[in-house]
């Protein structure tokens, strides 16, 4: 019904850069907020950044000034530009989208999550 797919993860050296992409597709009427969270083993999932359909952004304290979130509403796609990466940024990055859908004769609004993409910062 709705699929959220991330791409762009990988291995990067400290102080390097990486760009993640995430696209929502399927039975979509509209997408409200989209965002990124990350998780490492044994820790809770933490906020990285979110962006609304009007362009308002919010960042986690750990990434402010280094990461930039943006989106293309026409493509239901969100991007995360990550600069000055640190080893502590190593995590699985999950994309989420708050989607309004019409499926099987019913309207609904709920968050959808991707499967995650691994980002590893190491020399």
Secondary structure as a PSIPRED ss2 file (coil, helix, strand):
# PSIPRED VFORMAT (PSIPRED V4.0)

   1 X C   1.000  0.000  0.000
   2 X E   0.000  0.000  1.000
   3 X E   0.000  0.000  1.000
   4 X E   0.000  0.000  1.000
   5 X E   0.000  0.000  1.000
   6 X E   0.000  0.000  1.000
   7 X E   0.000  0.000  1.000
   8 X C   1.000  0.000  0.000
   9 X C   1.000  0.000  0.000
  10 X E   0.000  0.000  1.000
  11 X E   0.000  0.000  1.000
  12 X E   0.000  0.000  1.000
  13 X C   1.000  0.000  0.000
  14 X C   1.000  0.000  0.000
  15 X C   1.000  0.000  0.000
  16 X C   1.000  0.000  0.000
  17 X C   1.000  0.000  0.000
  18 X E   0.000  0.000  1.000
  19 X E   0.000  0.000  1.000
  20 X E   0.000  0.000  1.000
  21 X E   0.000  0.000  1.000
  22 X E   0.000  0.000  1.000
  23 X E   0.000  0.000  1.000
  24 X E   0.000  0.000  1.000
  25 X E   0.000  0.000  1.000
  26 X E   0.000  0.000  1.000
  27 X C   1.000  0.000  0.000
  28 X E   0.000  0.000  1.000
  29 X E   0.000  0.000  1.000
  30 X E   0.000  0.000  1.000
  31 X E   0.000  0.000  1.000
  32 X E   0.000  0.000  1.000
  33 X E   0.000  0.000  1.000
  34 X E   0.000  0.000  1.000
  35 X E   0.000  0.000  1.000
  36 X E   0.000  0.000  1.000
  37 X E   0.000  0.000  1.000
  38 X E   0.000  0.000  1.000
  39 X E   0.000  0.000  1.000
  40 X C   1.000  0.000  0.000
  41 X C   1.000  0.000  0.000
  42 X C   1.000  0.000  0.000
  43 X C   1.000  0.000  0.000
  44 X C   1.000  0.000  0.000
  45 X C   1.000  0.000  0.000
  46 X E   0.000  0.000  1.000
  47 X E   0.000  0.000  1.000
  48 X E   0.000  0.000  1.000
  49 X E   0.000  0.000  1.000
  50 X E   0.000  0.000  1.000
  51 X E   0.000  0.000  1.000
  52 X C   1.000  0.000  0.000
  53 X C   1.000  0.000  0.000
  54 X C   1.000  0.000  0.000
  55 X C   1.000  0.000  0.000
  56 X C   1.000  0.000  0.000
  57 X E   0.000  0.000  1.000
  58 X E   0.000  0.000  1.000
  59 X E   0.000  0.000  1.000
  60 X C   1.000  0.000  0.000
  61 X C   1.000  0.000  0.000
  62 X C   1.000  0.000  0.000
  63 X C   1.000  0.000  0.000
  64 X C   1.000  0.000  0.000
  65 X C   1.000  0.000  0.000
  66 X C   1.000  0.000  0.000
  67 X E   0.000  0.000  1.000
  68 X E   0.000  0.000  1.000
  69 X E   0.000  0.000  1.000
  70 X E   0.000  0.000  1.000
  71 X E   0.000  0.000  1.000
  72 X E   0.000  0.000  1.000
  73 X H   0.000  1.000  0.000
  74 X H   0.000  1.000  0.000
  75 X H   0.000  1.000  0.000
  76 X C   1.000  0.000  0.000
  77 X E   0.000  0.000  1.000
  78 X E   0.000  0.000  1.000
  79 X E   0.000  0.000  1.000
  80 X E   0.000  0.000  1.000
  81 X E   0.000  0.000  1.000
  82 X E   0.000  0.000  1.000
  83 X C   1.000  0.000  0.000
  84 X C   1.000  0.000  0.000
  85 X C   1.000  0.000  0.000
  86 X C   1.000  0.000  0.000
  87 X H   0.000  1.000  0.000
  88 X H   0.000  1.000  0.000
  89 X H   0.000  1.000  0.000
  90 X C   1.000  0.000  0.000
  91 X E   0.000  0.000  1.000
  92 X E   0.000  0.000  1.000
  93 X E   0.000  0.000  1.000
  94 X E   0.000  0.000  1.000
  95 X E   0.000  0.000  1.000
  96 X E   0.000  0.000  1.000
  97 X E   0.000  0.000  1.000
  98 X E   0.000  0.000  1.000
  99 X E   0.000  0.000  1.000
 100 X E   0.000  0.000  1.000
 101 X E   0.000  0.000  1.000
 102 X E   0.000  0.000  1.000
 103 X E   0.000  0.000  1.000
 104 X C   1.000  0.000  0.000
 105 X C   1.000  0.000  0.000
 106 X E   0.000  0.000  1.000
 107 X E   0.000  0.000  1.000
 108 X E   0.000  0.000  1.000
 109 X E   0.000  0.000  1.000
 110 X E   0.000  0.000  1.000
 111 X E   0.000  0.000  1.000
 112 X E   0.000  0.000  1.000
 113 X E   0.000  0.000  1.000
 114 X C   1.000  0.000  0.000
 115 X C   1.000  0.000  0.000
 116 X C   1.000  0.000  0.000
 117 X E   0.000  0.000  1.000
 118 X E   0.000  0.000  1.000
 119 X E   0.000  0.000  1.000
 120 X E   0.000  0.000  1.000
 121 X E   0.000  0.000  1.000
 122 X C   1.000  0.000  0.000
 123 X C   1.000  0.000  0.000
